[in-house]
Amino acid sequence: MQEFNPASPHRGIMRVKTFDIEVDRLESTRHDKGMIELGIDVLVLPRPGRNDQSATSCLRLSVEHARSLLILLKQQVAEIAKLQPRSRRSGRS
């Protein structure tokens, strides 16, 4: 592991821990203070670092769960859109 050197031009860069995440079941979704929270049962395993791959975690889910997740997210985003003033709903910035 690298030592922290405050004079280094790469200050604040930290190594990212990566994981393989497998979704077993979608339980719930809810919107709370600008965040969408998913209740899910998952299997989380550390992912070995490889030099040829970028440091990202991998989320695996079945097509059935992906479709359900899409439907749930669309519902949550629609609820959030209802809370915005009409002038911001049109999609124009």
Biotite code that builds the C-alpha atoms (Angstrom):
import biotite.structure as struc

atoms = struc.array([
    struc.Atom([0.000, 0.000, 0.000], chain_id="A", res_id=1, res_name="MET", atom_name="CA", element="C"),
    struc.Atom([1.244, 3.511, -0.777], chain_id="A", res_id=2, res_name="GLN", atom_name="CA", element="C"),
    struc.Atom([2.201, 5.962, 1.937], chain_id="A", res_id=3, res_name="GLU", atom_name="CA", element="C"),
    struc.Atom([0.352, 9.243, 2.092], chain_id="A", res_id=4, res_name="PHE", atom_name="CA", element="C"),
    struc.Atom([2.583, 12.125, 0.990], chain_id="A", res_id=5, res_name="ASN", atom_name="CA", element="C"),
    struc.Atom([0.940, 15.578, 1.396], chain_id="A", res_id=6, res_name="PRO", atom_name="CA", element="C"),
    struc.Atom([3.380, 17.095, -1.136], chain_id="A", res_id=7, res_name="ALA", atom_name="CA", element="C"),
    struc.Atom([2.428, 14.550, -3.788], chain_id="A", res_id=8, res_name="SER", atom_name="CA", element="C"),
    struc.Atom([0.458, 15.803, -6.827], chain_id="A", res_id=9, res_name="PRO", atom_name="CA", element="C"),
    struc.Atom([-1.825, 12.770, -6.327], chain_id="A", res_id=10, res_name="HIS", atom_name="CA", element="C"),
    struc.Atom([-2.950, 13.840, -2.854], chain_id="A", res_id=11, res_name="ARG", atom_name="CA", element="C"),
    struc.Atom([-6.256, 12.407, -1.740], chain_id="A", res_id=12, res_name="GLY", atom_name="CA", element="C"),
    struc.Atom([-6.214, 9.503, -4.209], chain_id="A", res_id=13, res_name="ILE", atom_name="CA", element="C"),
    struc.Atom([-7.142, 6.346, -2.362], chain_id="A", res_id=14, res_name="MET", atom_name="CA", element="C"),
    struc.Atom([-7.350, 2.798, -3.551], chain_id="A", res_id=15, res_name="ARG", atom_name="CA", element="C"),
    struc.Atom([-10.893, 1.628, -4.120], chain_id="A", res_id=16, res_name="VAL", atom_name="CA", element="C"),
    struc.Atom([-12.072, -1.683, -2.706], chain_id="A", res_id=17, res_name="LYS", atom_name="CA", element="C"),
    struc.Atom([-13.939, -3.613, -5.362], chain_id="A", res_id=18, res_name="THR", atom_name="CA", element="C"),
    struc.Atom([-16.693, -6.190, -4.915], chain_id="A", res_id=19, res_name="PHE", atom_name="CA", element="C"),
    struc.Atom([-18.798, -8.644, -6.865], chain_id="A", res_id=20, res_name="ASP", atom_name="CA", element="C"),
    struc.Atom([-22.426, -7.988, -5.869], chain_id="A", res_id=21, res_name="ILE", atom_name="CA", element="C"),
    struc.Atom([-25.121, -10.482, -6.814], chain_id="A", res_id=22, res_name="GLU", atom_name="CA", element="C"),
    struc.Atom([-28.753, -9.496, -6.258], chain_id="A", res_id=23, res_name="VAL", atom_name="CA", element="C"),
    struc.Atom([-30.829, -12.368, -4.871], chain_id="A", res_id=24, res_name="ASP", atom_name="CA", element="C"),
    struc.Atom([-34.098, -10.520, -4.242], chain_id="A", res_id=25, res_name="ARG", atom_name="CA", element="C"),
    struc.Atom([-35.536, -7.007, -4.568], chain_id="A", res_id=26, res_name="LEU", atom_name="CA", element="C"),
    struc.Atom([-37.436, -6.158, -1.406], chain_id="A", res_id=27, res_name="GLU", atom_name="CA", element="C"),
    struc.Atom([-38.478, -2.497, -1.600], chain_id="A", res_id=28, res_name="SER", atom_name="CA", element="C"),
    struc.Atom([-37.774, 1.013, -2.863], chain_id="A", res_id=29, res_name="THR", atom_name="CA", element="C"),
    struc.Atom([-38.384, 4.380, -1.297], chain_id="A", res_id=30, res_name="ARG", atom_name="CA", element="C"),
    struc.Atom([-37.508, 8.008, -1.844], chain_id="A", res_id=31, res_name="HIS", atom_name="CA", element="C"),
    struc.Atom([-36.108, 9.889, 1.138], chain_id="A", res_id=32, res_name="ASP", atom_name="CA", element="C"),
    struc.Atom([-34.547, 13.364, 1.084], chain_id="A", res_id=33, res_name="LYS", atom_name="CA", element="C"),
    struc.Atom([-33.272, 13.247, -2.489], chain_id="A", res_id=34, res_name="GLY", atom_name="CA", element="C"),
    struc.Atom([-32.054, 9.655, -2.369], chain_id="A", res_id=35, res_name="MET", atom_name="CA", element="C"),
    struc.Atom([-33.682, 6.487, -3.686], chain_id="A", res_id=36, res_name="ILE", atom_name="CA", element="C"),
    struc.Atom([-33.171, 3.618, -1.272], chain_id="A", res_id=37, res_name="GLU", atom_name="CA", element="C"),
    struc.Atom([-33.417, 0.003, -2.424], chain_id="A", res_id=38, res_name="LEU", atom_name="CA", element="C"),
    struc.Atom([-34.076, -2.832, -0.009], chain_id="A", res_id=39, res_name="GLY", atom_name="CA", element="C"),
    struc.Atom([-32.313, -5.854, -1.493], chain_id="A", res_id=40, res_name="ILE", atom_name="CA", element="C"),
    struc.Atom([-30.910, -9.224, -0.494], chain_id="A", res_id=41, res_name="ASP", atom_name="CA", element="C"),
    struc.Atom([-27.432, -9.499, -1.980], chain_id="A", res_id=42, res_name="VAL", atom_name="CA", element="C"),
    struc.Atom([-24.331, -11.633, -1.897], chain_id="A", res_id=43, res_name="LEU", atom_name="CA", element="C"),
    struc.Atom([-21.220, -9.431, -1.626], chain_id="A", res_id=44, res_name="VAL", atom_name="CA", element="C"),
    struc.Atom([-17.765, -10.892, -2.232], chain_id="A", res_id=45, res_name="LEU", atom_name="CA", element="C"),
    struc.Atom([-14.424, -9.090, -2.474], chain_id="A", res_id=46, res_name="PRO", atom_name="CA", element="C"),
    struc.Atom([-13.211, -8.787, -6.047], chain_id="A", res_id=47, res_name="ARG", atom_name="CA", element="C"),
    struc.Atom([-9.531, -9.504, -6.622], chain_id="A", res_id=48, res_name="PRO", atom_name="CA", element="C"),
    struc.Atom([-7.681, -6.568, -8.143], chain_id="A", res_id=49, res_name="GLY", atom_name="CA", element="C"),
    struc.Atom([-6.285, -7.077, -11.619], chain_id="A", res_id=50, res_name="ARG", atom_name="CA", element="C"),
    struc.Atom([-3.866, -4.803, -13.370], chain_id="A", res_id=51, res_name="ASN", atom_name="CA", element="C"),
    struc.Atom([-5.677, -5.042, -16.713], chain_id="A", res_id=52, res_name="ASP", atom_name="CA", element="C"),
    struc.Atom([-9.074, -3.979, -15.335], chain_id="A", res_id=53, res_name="GLN", atom_name="CA", element="C"),
    struc.Atom([-10.244, -0.681, -13.906], chain_id="A", res_id=54, res_name="SER", atom_name="CA", element="C"),
    struc.Atom([-11.048, -0.583, -10.194], chain_id="A", res_id=55, res_name="ALA", atom_name="CA", element="C"),
    struc.Atom([-14.819, -0.962, -10.331], chain_id="A", res_id=56, res_name="THR", atom_name="CA", element="C"),
    struc.Atom([-17.267, -3.199, -8.557], chain_id="A", res_id=57, res_name="SER", atom_name="CA", element="C"),
    struc.Atom([-19.562, -5.484, -10.531], chain_id="A", res_id=58, res_name="CYS", atom_name="CA", element="C"),
    struc.Atom([-23.334, -5.702, -9.940], chain_id="A", res_id=59, res_name="LEU", atom_name="CA", element="C"),
    struc.Atom([-24.970, -8.864, -11.285], chain_id="A", res_id=60, res_name="ARG", atom_name="CA", element="C"),
    struc.Atom([-28.718, -9.405, -11.431], chain_id="A", res_id=61, res_name="LEU", atom_name="CA", element="C"),
    struc.Atom([-31.086, -11.559, -13.400], chain_id="A", res_id=62, res_name="SER", atom_name="CA", element="C"),
    struc.Atom([-33.062, -10.131, -16.318], chain_id="A", res_id=63, res_name="VAL", atom_name="CA", element="C"),
    struc.Atom([-36.229, -10.533, -14.232], chain_id="A", res_id=64, res_name="GLU", atom_name="CA", element="C"),
    struc.Atom([-34.722, -8.492, -11.387], chain_id="A", res_id=65, res_name="HIS", atom_name="CA", element="C"),
    struc.Atom([-33.368, -5.905, -13.833], chain_id="A", res_id=66, res_name="ALA", atom_name="CA", element="C"),
    struc.Atom([-36.854, -5.420, -15.309], chain_id="A", res_id=67, res_name="ARG", atom_name="CA", element="C"),
    struc.Atom([-38.377, -5.141, -11.831], chain_id="A", res_id=68, res_name="SER", atom_name="CA", element="C"),
    struc.Atom([-35.689, -2.675, -10.789], chain_id="A", res_id=69, res_name="LEU", atom_name="CA", element="C"),
    struc.Atom([-36.354, -0.546, -13.882], chain_id="A", res_id=70, res_name="LEU", atom_name="CA", element="C"),
    struc.Atom([-40.094, -0.451, -13.119], chain_id="A", res_id=71, res_name="ILE", atom_name="CA", element="C"),
    struc.Atom([-39.454, 0.448, -9.466], chain_id="A", res_id=72, res_name="LEU", atom_name="CA", element="C"),
    struc.Atom([-36.981, 3.192, -10.384], chain_id="A", res_id=73, res_name="LEU", atom_name="CA", element="C"),
    struc.Atom([-39.400, 4.669, -12.930], chain_id="A", res_id=74, res_name="LYS", atom_name="CA", element="C"),
    struc.Atom([-42.087, 4.789, -10.229], chain_id="A", res_id=75, res_name="GLN", atom_name="CA", element="C"),
    struc.Atom([-39.745, 6.490, -7.773], chain_id="A", res_id=76, res_name="GLN", atom_name="CA", element="C"),
    struc.Atom([-38.552, 9.059, -10.331], chain_id="A", res_id=77, res_name="VAL", atom_name="CA", element="C"),
    struc.Atom([-42.181, 9.815, -11.294], chain_id="A", res_id=78, res_name="ALA", atom_name="CA", element="C"),
    struc.Atom([-42.964, 10.467, -7.610], chain_id="A", res_id=79, res_name="GLU", atom_name="CA", element="C"),
    struc.Atom([-39.962, 12.784, -7.350], chain_id="A", res_id=80, res_name="ILE", atom_name="CA", element="C"),
    struc.Atom([-41.082, 14.653, -10.489], chain_id="A", res_id=81, res_name="ALA", atom_name="CA", element="C"),
    struc.Atom([-44.494, 15.284, -8.893], chain_id="A", res_id=82, res_name="LYS", atom_name="CA", element="C"),
    struc.Atom([-42.763, 17.098, -6.029], chain_id="A", res_id=83, res_name="LEU", atom_name="CA", element="C"),
    struc.Atom([-40.978, 19.567, -8.339], chain_id="A", res_id=84, res_name="GLN", atom_name="CA", element="C"),
    struc.Atom([-42.623, 22.851, -9.359], chain_id="A", res_id=85, res_name="PRO", atom_name="CA", element="C"),
    struc.Atom([-44.335, 22.778, -12.776], chain_id="A", res_id=86, res_name="ARG", atom_name="CA", element="C"),
    struc.Atom([-41.725, 25.044, -14.334], chain_id="A", res_id=87, res_name="SER", atom_name="CA", element="C"),
    struc.Atom([-39.028, 22.386, -13.706], chain_id="A", res_id=88, res_name="ARG", atom_name="CA", element="C"),
    struc.Atom([-41.043, 19.384, -14.987], chain_id="A", res_id=89, res_name="ARG", atom_name="CA", element="C"),
    struc.Atom([-40.706, 20.203, -18.676], chain_id="A", res_id=90, res_name="SER", atom_name="CA", element="C"),
    struc.Atom([-37.121, 18.956, -18.810], chain_id="A", res_id=91, res_name="GLY", atom_name="CA", element="C"),
    struc.Atom([-35.705, 22.314, -19.831], chain_id="A", res_id=92, res_name="ARG", atom_name="CA", element="C"),
    struc.Atom([-32.832, 23.707, -17.772], chain_id="A", res_id=93, res_name="SER", atom_name="CA", element="C"),
])
